[in-house]
Amino acid sequence: EGITGLIEPINTRITEPRYFLDSPHQAAAILEKVGKPNIQLQMDIFHWQIMDGNLTQNMHKYFPIIGHAQIAQVPGRNEPDSDGELSYSYLFSTLEKLGYQGYLGCEYKPLDSTEKSLGWIKQYWAK
């Protein structure tokens, strides 16, 4: 049908303690067993950072099976340019160098209005 399915590891430390799939490593093992190219990995950077960190290496390692990327700052799950642990300018640059062509899902809680929370896009495009 031309449809790509995604599996998404979700952190069990903060968001959903009972969720069964909580790391990109576990998801990659499942995808290897399934062996279907139309089932891919959803890289939710928020969850990956909380569960494993090591984002640069994991992005490189799992890039061939990443079908979609989602973003949110850690720990507050706010817009990527808010205060937090992650340097999204670096992470976006890494994705570009890897050749990521997909969309970026913005699954964050804006600190202000939605319009103001998208200011990071203008700043990023200006670079």
N, C-alpha and C positions, 0 to 999 in steps of 0.2 A: 503494500500500500504506500510505500515511500515514507513511512513514519519511523521516527527514531524514538525509542523509549529511553528513559533515564532512571538510574537508581541514585539516590542521594544519601550519603552518610550524614547523620545528624548527631550532634554532641549529646552525650548522656550525662555530662557534668552539670549543665545549666538548663538546657532546653527541654529534654525529654529523657529522663532517667531510665525508662523502660524500653526505649527504642532499640531494636535488635541490630541495626547497621550503623556503626559509629566511627568508622575510619576509612580513609581512602584505600588502605591496604586490604581490608576485609572486602570492600566493594570490588577492587581489582581482582581478587581471588574468585569472587562470585562470577564476574564477567568472563574470566578465563574459562571457568567451568561451563558457563552457558554457551560461550563460543559463537555468539551472533553479532555481526558488525552493526546491526541496527539497535542494539542495546548498549548504551554508553553511560559514562560516569558524569554526574552533576557535581561540579566543583563549587561548593559553597565555602568561600574563604573564611567566613565567620566560624563555621563548624570545624573546618580543618585546623584552624589556628588553635581553637580551644582544646581539641582532642590530641593533636600531634605536633603543632608548630611546624618547624622545618618546611615552610611553605615553598621556598625556592626549589629545593631538591624534589619535593613531592610534585610540584608543577612540571618539572622536567621529566620526572619518572613516569607520570601518568598522563602526560599531554596526549599521547596517541589515542587514549580512550576517553578523553574529556569531550563531552558533547554540549555542555553548557556551563557557564560560570555565573555565580551569584556573589554579590558583595555586601558587606556591612562591616563597620568598624568594631573592633574588639576593645573593651568588654561591653560597651553600652548598646551595641547593635544599631548605631546611628550611621549617618552618612559617612562616606569614606574620608572626607577631609576634616571630620571632627577629631577631637583629642582621643587618642587611644594608642594601642600597641602597634598598629600596622602603618607602613608607608605605602599608600596606594599608588603614588607616582612610580615607585620602584616596582610594585607588583604589576601595574599596567604595562610598564616598559618590558617586564619579563614576558608577559603574555604576548606582546607585540613581537618580541624577538623570537618567540616560539612559533609565531605565525597564526595565532588565534584570530579567527575571522567571525566568530559568533557574536551573539548578543551578550550583554552584561545585565543580568537580572539584579535589580536594586531592591533587595529585601531588607530594608532597614527602617528604623523608626525615626522620622525627621525630628530634629530638635526644634524646628520652627515650621513654617508653611512648606508644603511640598515644593512650590516654586523656588523658595529660598534654598531648600535642601538640595536642589539640582545645580547650584552654583559651581560645584566642583567640576562639572562637565565643561563649562565655559573655560575655566582655568586650565583644565587639562588640554583642551583643544588649542588653547593659545600658545602652548609650549611647542 
